[in-house]
């Protein structure tokens, strides 16, 4: 389980990836939570501050809004 805090100054798109490469990447067109699939579409993110949780075994992710 991976966690981080991010600040997005504008709406954007993203994916989770491993080892700085695109060979292993997870995405899904769902926000603020979902279950990404290998090579799935970009996640459309809304600007704001978030605590992010990502499970690289299941592909599940959750963006929790934090003020």
Beta strands, then each sheet from edge to edge (+ up, - down):
strand 1: 2-8
strand 2: 12-14
strand 3: 16-17
strand 4: 25-27
strand 5: 33-35
strand 6: 37-38
strand 7: 43-45
strand 8: 48-54
strand 9: 60-65
sheet 1: 1+ 8- 9+ 5-
sheet 2: 2+ 7-
sheet 3: 3+ 4- 6+
end
